[in-house]
Amino acid sequence: MEKVACRTPAKERPGVTKIPKWKFDSVRAAILAAIGTEELAFSDLEAEVRKNLADDDYHRMGSLGWHVTTVKLEMEVRGEIERLPGNGPQRLRRVV
């Protein structure tokens, strides 16, 4: 089974988590759809991803929250999404 290596942007936390490619691709597409052209609070991300995830994928996924966080971190490393600066709850936006 093909896997995708997911990294974290936190320099003090080296290491890679590998997840099946189908899970990465499904969650990545759902994250991009959830964020769209607006910013989104991280606290709302899992619920928004669920709305954009096929039922079959959701039921085979396992822990959705864990996968959303893992894929989100890799997307930050790749420069596809970014955290908005400032204090307070984490907010995300797509990088254009």
Secondary structure, DSSP 8 states (H G I E B T S, - for coil): --EEEE--S-TTS---EEEEHHHHHHHHHHHHHHHTTS-EEHHHHHHHHHHTS-HHHHHHHS-HHHHHHHHHHHHHHHTSEEE-SSSSS-EEEE--
